[in-house]
Amino acid sequence: MSKRVGVLALQGDFEAHRKALDRAGADSVEVRTAAELEDVDGLVIPGGESTTMLRILKDVEMLEPLRRFGQRRPIFGTCAGVILLASAVAHPSQESLGLMEIAVERNAYGRQLDSRVVRLTPGEEFVRRAGGGEVEAVFIRAPIICNVGPRARVYLSYQGDPVLVGEGRHLAATFHPELTADLRIHRLFLETL
C-alpha cells in the first residue's frame, strides 16, 4: 500500500510536488487545515514565499499544529519550505518551525533574475541511498544553508554550500526537485515514511 503524503497547499507550486510524489509511488493529497495533517504519513512544504507562507499559517491557525506534526512525522521542505524547517533564519530574520538544526540565509542566490539550473555531482551517501548520476537542480531565489547541526547529513552541495540535507525524519532541499523529471529526491523522502 502506498503512503499518503500531504502537500501543504496554501501558497507556492504545490501541484508540481503532487505530480512528482504520485509518479514516485505515493498517494498525494493537498493539505490546507490542521485537521488534514492527521490524515497523512508525511508532508511536503513547497517553495513559495516564506514570509507569506508563515503569515497564512498563522492566519489559519496551523503553525503550531504543523510544528507538532513535524515532531512526530516526516517533512520535506523545498526552498521556502527549508526556511520554515530551519532553526535559524537570516536576511532578514524571521520565525520558523525549528524542526531541523540548520541555519539559512533567505534569497542568498540573488533575485528572481539570478535563478539557475545546474548539474550536481552527488556524494557517496546520496549515491548509496538514492542512486548515482548527476542531479539537475533548479534554484529560484533560493536560500543558502549556512550551517548544519551535528545530526545532519549533507546529500548534495553546490559551490561548497549544502543544498540537500537530511536530519532525522526530515529532508530539506534549497532547490526545486519537483521541476525536473528526476524522482530520486522524492523517493528519498518517501523512504522516511
Secondary structure, DSSP 4 states (H G I P E B T S, - for coil): -PPEEEEE-SSS-HHHHHHHHHHTT-EEEEE-SHHHHTT-SEEEE--S-HHHHHHHHHHTT-HHHHHHHHHHS-EEEETHHHHHH-SEEESS-------SSEEEETTTT-SGGG-EEEEE---HHHHHHH-SS-EEEEESS--EEEEE-TT-EEEEEETTEEEEEEETTEEEESS-GGGSS--HHHHHHHTT-
